[in-house]
Amino acid sequence: MATERRVARVSELIKREVSQLLMSGIKDDRVQIGMVSVTDVDVSGDLQHAKIFVSIYGTEDERAATMQGLKSAAGYVRGVLGQRVRLRRTPEVLFVEDRSLERGTQMISLLNCLSEERQVREAQQGDSPEVEVEDDILDTDVDNADELDADALDAQADSI
C-alpha cells in the first residue's frame, strides 16, 4: 500500500500526462468533438486503478460521443502512461464524466436570480413593515436550501 503522499504525486502525474494526451495524442475524432479537460484523478491506495474525471463542454450528443471515444481509448491511454510513467504496474484507467462545474454554475445563477428578485421587491415596496416579514421569509428559505425540492430548482434553472 502506497503512502498518501505517493498516491497524490502519482495522481498529479497521471493528470498531467492524460491532459497532454487529450490535446495531441488521441487521434479518435469522437474525443476531438467536445472540449475535454481533466478535472481530477483518483488513484487507489495500491496504485492499481485510476479514475480520471473529465469535464466535457458541448451538447449532450457530443458529450456521449466523447465519452464513448474516451472509453475506447482507455487501453491506449494506459499503454502510453506505462511508457511515460515509471511504475511497477500501470494502473487500470477508467474515465468518468465530471459535471460538478456545470452544477456549480447553475447554483450560482440561481442564487443571482434570487438576489435580483429580492432587490426588485425591496425597490417596489419601499420600507414598509411587510417587506421586513418577507425578508425574514426569504432568509429562512435560503437557510433551508437543502430542504428545497429538486424539481423546483430544476424548474427555476430552466426558466433562466
Buried (B, 14 or more C-beta within 10 A) or exposed (E): EBEEEEBEEBBEBBBBBBBEBBEEBBEBEBBBBBEBBBBBBBBBEEBEEBBBBBBBEBEEEBBBBBBEBBEBBBEBBBEBBEEBBEBEEBBEBBBEBBEEEEEEEBEEEBEEBBEEEBEEEEEEEEEEEEBEEBEEEBEEEEEEEEEEEEEEBEEBBEEE
